[in-house]
Structure formats: structure tokens, C-alpha cells
Amino acid sequence: MSVDPFIGTSATDLPPATGLAATWWSPKPLVGNTHPGACHPLGMVSACAYSGAYPTGYGRYDLSTEGVPTAIVDEQVASGFTHFQQSGTGAIRKYYNYFRVTPMLEPLDALGRTWRLYDEEAEPGWYAATLESGVRCEVTVGPKSAVHRYTFPAHHDARLVVDLSLGGLAIPYGATVPLRSHLESVAPGVARGEIVVEGAPLAVHLECDAERWRQMLWYDRRLMAGGSRLDFSDIRTTTLRPFGVMWAGPTTGTGSGERTVELRIGFSLRGTDQARTNLVADCGPERSSFAVRRAATAQAWEDHLGLVEVDCPDPQRRTVFDTALYHSLVKPCLAPDESPFWPSDGPFAFDVSTMWDIYRTQLPLLTTLVPDRAVELANALLHVCEEEGNLPIGYRMARGADVFSRQASALAQTFLADLCALGLGGVDWDWALVHMHNDLRRGYGEDYLLRGVAHPISHTLDLAFGYWCTQQVAQHVGDKALVAELEPYAAGWAHAFDPATGLLLDSTFYEGGRWNYSFRLVHDMAARIGLAGGTDAFVAMLDRFFGYGAGAVVQPGVRPSAEEMARGYALERFEGLNNEPDMEAPWAYHYAGRPDRTAEVVHAAVHQRFGTGPGGLPGNDDSGGLSSWYVWASLGLFPVAGQNVFLVNAPSFAGGALRIGDARLELETTGFVTPGPDTPPQYVQAAWLDGRPLERTWLDGTEVHRGGRLLVELGPEPRGWGRDPSSAPPSFPAGSRRADVLTAQPSNGVS
């Protein structure tokens, strides 16, 4: 395991692009927006150094929505260590960073100042740094807890300060103010409290092992002498004053002149008693040490990262891959039995940020590697829908589902359709079908029902596919009447296209243009290609979009002007993995019998758009959506989300394996030549699945999940594999049943 959690934390810093990659234009911020803090796989809690910078609270940058981000500080600094961070998102509007813990040698008046960070280190589940003051700081986490360890230098009055008032970022409009709060000292070394933020009651149970240190509550940077409880109601921005709990005492007299203090924190959205229970569950009744919790989390990461194996002798490329897999498993936050908004226990999740970012790549990866957690997430989303009225596009630790109305519609249906097609247990599909169907009437769904088209026009594609996915679940449960009712709406995707151009109708578009959205992998790609004028015309359109024959372009700089951005958008070009809309477009070539073109585009992206170091990502990681793309692309597989189909391409490793439950899918190659940014791509010459020739360019999801052996022969030139129309991935015309379409495909191992 060679994960580098610092990848993506700084502005993009990759070698100058060459060839095809030099023609791609990137409109979104050239920064990964990740943080190096401690996380647990799909856990509820993260912890990291806090500077107040955008968007995670870690780092140096101001708010940025396009071009190169501007720095608000010249070096890494921190005012303490906070909990709950986004991962790779952009303007998500809720930035958490609650319960700042600050080790200090200064008086309490200095709380909020920043210290330079030295000797930063990070591994999965662990982050460490030394403050300019000389305090060595370490944090690790469990699924619902955090454990801090601070080593103070010799000092007559050191202190460990927990600030319950802080939230959000130190940028305009980035702060989060608690509405209500209570805090109390329970016993020596023990305190508990709760803050209500964005409608969510977040509770903590704190235990500090600083024996013989004074324990005090404080308010407005003044000690509450003899006070054991603080209560605040109806806090406003104008009335907020910092408040919290502090432990203070000398570090001298310990022999070495240093003093190590551990602070354990249990979190819950259901009160302080549950927070204490969560701490016991994570650290044991004897409250195991920092080292024990760190080792347990490291083992959890090793288990998860071990689900994918790759044959990669190059340490740098191995680091890029392992880190991408790591970033893919940080979010969403699964918090079973923690819903603060309804009384029943069961699955609960937050930081689904957002379905728009993760439905194409990350959710299929979770479904493949950790299907039980994918089912847990699906049930959590269904509970949200049942309680709040809609399947969320985004859902954070705040009251009410997020309405990202410009981004997308009806994307949870895609995730649920894949789970249903795989036959994974644990979901009541009759219950799911009711919510999938009702949700299609949300937002732009009314326009679609009344007019057959919804604008932004991309929502027409979302909704039509949402109806198709819902239709598949209706078939699964045997509701023939609903299948028939949904059929014309599932076919409505075609209304989004202009037959005169083969592209989407003119409309407004979110972070892209109509070219970026025109190559989505709809469920009837054969008809889509027909709308473009046939296979040759469709390939020519893709070639233009990906920059074949075009010259190099100039990327946006710092604070790009509106004119500069308009010129870039006018290129109508692939965004080079800097943004989400066209992540699946390279695989559209498969449907036109040109997997060789897919190989060329993916090769350029894998080897020129990702690298080592803090600047190693081409854009926002978006809760692991971008990193998951890299994982799939490197393995030579790509999920067609919602259709339970995986497209086969030339891998960038000589071999590998996926562990899927009790199954194992071996990925092997012959003729493999170690690739790089300056080497030409390799092409699939032939393939075999479990020893039988695989003439088609795709696998059904059930084939992937049952495991086996996929052998791919590679060569320096395309040879004809995948050119025959019968080898194209399946299309699902109106009125067809998925099972019938797959049965009609060439057998080649399909069962």
C-alpha cells in the first residue's frame, strides 16, 4: 500500500501535455481540493489541520470555481485540528470543520491565530504535523470517533483547547454558526456537549488523559471559574462568541521535559450518550491508546485497498493508483443508526456530494468492491426519500436534502438499477420502486411529463434514463402495468437531440456545453448513433470533440476573465477529466466499433492527467468521482452506470485482480509493454473470458461479479477486435427487456 494522501491538495502541477492531451481544455479549478487528514473507509469522521482555506479547511487557497486557484496564505498553516471535511468538492456551501482542537503554549487570548506547519506526514487513517510552537500533533479516527495525540515541549502552562463554536471556512460566507449548544464537565478528564448546526444536532463525548491538569469551561476566551455547564440558545452571527472546554497544566517534571496528552472524542447525531457509546465501540471499554486505534484504522484501509491488486513495478504509478483507490473509498459517510431527523434505527448516510459527481464511476466501484456497503447506502437513500419526499441528488450533514437543480435529476435511480440487476439482497424492491417512481416527478420532472422535454436539456437525458432504470426494477418485481406506463418516458431521451446536428438541442448547460453532454452513454446507443447520421458521422463527431487533428490549447490561468472562459468553451472540446459531464465519452467509441479510439483517449488521460505530488490531479476530485474514473480506466474496464455493463479496454497494468465478495476476477494480459506519457497506446487484439474467446467489447455485470479470468492480448496497432457491429455493447430500445437483449447478444461466455 503506497498511498499519498497529499495528492490533490495543491494546484495542478503536471508535465506539459503532449499529443491528444494537449488539445483538451479544462474550465474547472485546476486543483484536486482534497485534504490529507485522517479518514476511515466510508466512515463518519475525518480530522485534519485547519487553516480555514477552501474547500476542506486545509491548505492555502481561496474560493475558486475556474482556473488556477489563488492562495490566501503563502505556506501551510493551522489554527488547530477540526473534524468533518469534504473531499475534493467545489462550492458545496457547507464546509463543516467542527470541534477545533488546539494545543497551545500561549494564553487563551491567542486562540484563533495560526502557526506554520512543519514535518507533515499522512497515511490512510493518520495525519501528523509539528506546529511552529514546537507541539507535535497527530490525529487518527474510527468510524464514529477521533483520537488526538499531542506531544508538548517543556512549558510551565501548556493547554489543550476544544472550541465548539467554530464551523466552516475563513472565507467570505464560508462560516457556519451553531444555532444552539450545551456543554458540560462530567468528571475529571471527561466532558460532553452538543451543537445544532444547519439543523443537525452534532454531539460529542470527550475524554482527555491529561492527569493533574486543570479542566475548565471557557467563554469568549475567558475562563468560567467554577462553572461546570454552558448553555446557549438562539445564537446569531452577531451574538456568537467562541466557547469550549480546556485542559491546562505544566509539562515539566516528566523526565524528558515533554508531555504527551491524548484526547478521545466520540461523535453522534443522536445525543451525548450515543456519542459515548460510539467511542466505546471504536476504542473499547478500556479506551485503547492512540497507537491501537491508529493500527485498527490502518488495517481497515489495508483490507479495503487490498480488494484491488495491480501488477505495477513502477513505484510512482503505483502511488497514483493506490491513492486514487483510497480517495474512492473516503465518501460517502455511512453512519448507521445515526439519523437525527427520524427516530428509527437503520442505514443513514451523508456527504453524498453529489450524485452528479459519483454516479458514473464511484458508486459502481463501491457496488463492485463493497456490495454490502453499497446496499447500505441504497437503503439510506431510500429512507431519506421516505422521510423527506425525494431521492437526493446531494445529501449532507444538514437538515433537508440538497437541491442541486442545475446539476442533474433522477440519478439515484441509476445506482438502484445496478443493484437490482445484480440481484444483490438486502433491498425491498417493491418499496424501492414506489420511491423511484414518485421521485421522477421532482423538479424538472413535471416539465418532462407535460412537454416531453426538460431544460437544461441534459435533464431530459437524466429523466429518460431514470424512467428506464425504474422500468427495469418494475420488470424485476413483475409490475407489467408500470413497465408499460414507463416505456414512452424511457424513450424520451431522443427528444433532447437535434436531428440536423446530431447534438443536443441548444440550451443552458451546467459547467460545459452541448458537446460535453452530447456523448452520454444512453441506454439505446444504436439509436443515438443513428440520430448522429450513422457510425461514420458519429465517429467523426467524437474525433472532433477529442481534438484529433487540432492544435494545442492554452489552459485558464489565475482569475481568468469572462472572455478567456468564453473562448475556451467555444472550442467545444473534451475537458480532460477536469470536470464531470464528459467522463464517459471516451467509451462512446465502443458503440461505434472503434475501441481503438477509446484506447488512445484513455491512454492519454491516464498517463498525462494524473501524477504524484500535491498537484497530481487535473481538477476537483469530487468525493472520489475523479479518482474512481482513474481506477476503472487503469484496469481496462469501465462501468456503464445503470445498465450493469462493463466496457473492456486496454489496461495500463500487466495484470491485476478484483475481489468481489467471495469471488475474484483475475485480469491478465499478453503482449503488454510498460506504457508512459511518451509511449504510444496499446490496443486489444483479442480477449478471452474463462478460456473462451470474447469477441464482444463488454462484460455483463453478473460476469464481473461472479469472478473468473479475463485475458487480454495487446499489441501496438489496432487489429479488428471490436470492429464488427455484433461485438458492440448492448442497446436497449423502447419496449425491449434487458434480459432479452442480453440473451440475444453473442454468447462468448454470457450465461
Buried (B, 14 or more C-beta within 10 A) or exposed (E): BBBBBBBBBBBBBBEEBEBBBBBBBBBBBBBBBBBBBBBBBBBBBBBBBBBBBBBBBBBBBBBBEBBBBBBBBEEBBBBBBBBBBBBBBBEBBBBBBBBBBBBBBBEBEBBBEBBBBEEBEBBBBBBBBBBEBBBBBBBBBBBBBBBBBBBBBBBEBBBBBBBBBBBBBBBEEBBBBBBBBBBBBBEEBBBBBBBBBBEBBBBBBBBBBBEEBEBBBBBEBEBBEEBEEBEBEEBEEEEBEBBBBBBBBBBBEEEEEBBBBBBBBBBBBBBBEBBBBBBBBBBEEEBBBBEBBBBBBBEBBEEBBEBBBBBBEEEBBBBBBBBBBBBBBBBBBBBBBBBBBEEEEBBBBBBBBBBBBBBBBBBBBBBBBBBEBBBBBBBBBBBBBBEBEBBBBBBBBBBBBBEBBBBBBBBBBBBBBBBBBBEBEEBEBEBBBBBBBBBBBBBBBEBBBEEBBBBBBBBBBBBBBBBBBBBBBBBBBEBEEBBEBBBEBBBBBBBBBBEEBBBBBEBEBBBBBBBBBBBBBBBBBBBBBBBBBEBEBBBBBBBBBBBBEBEEBEBBEEEBEEEBBEBBBEBBBBBBBBBBBBBBBBBBBBBBBBBBBBBBBBBBBBBBBBBBBBBBBBBBBBBBBBBBBBBBBBBBBBBBBBBBBBBBBBBBBBBBBBBBBEEBBBBBBEBBEEBEBEEEBBBBBBBBBBEEEBBBBBBBBBBBBBBBBBBBBBBEEBBEBBBEEEBBBBBBEBEBEBEEBBEEBEEBBBE
